[in-house]
């Protein structure tokens, strides 16, 4: 009796290799290292990316071109904000040196999760910021950009 390959469905537990890239290159690529494990629908991948996995068979390898803004939303200028150095000192290491391009994890208000901000500028804050501040971009790095999503499904449970 021939076995039937498992297909990806909502709620599937997956082991896979994947690569997410924008016009400037890869943001994440697991193909050269350890595969990722995740549960579909848990928020680890964007809904637009997860939707492309539905129905894929174990062992399948595919590349998808996702239109600008669909995978991670449009860029939101309100998500680029100055954060006072005094607040950063309270949340982390007071001696931390911030450099343009650094990605910093911030705790969510409930303390149960985190979100990332990329450093865009270090120096005097904008309107209302007193003293030293750091300009963070809390948009996803691929927001508003076309995305290449490559995936190889290794296992489906």
Buried (B, 14 or more C-beta within 10 A) or exposed (E): EEEEEBBBEEEBEBBBBBBBBBEEEEBEBBEEEEBBEBEBEEEEBBEBBBBBBEEBEBEBEEEBEBEBBBBBBEBEEEBBBBBBBEEBEEEEEEEEEBEEEBEBEBEEEEEEEEEEBBBBBBEEBEEEBEEBBBBBBBBBBBBBBBBBBBBBBBBBE
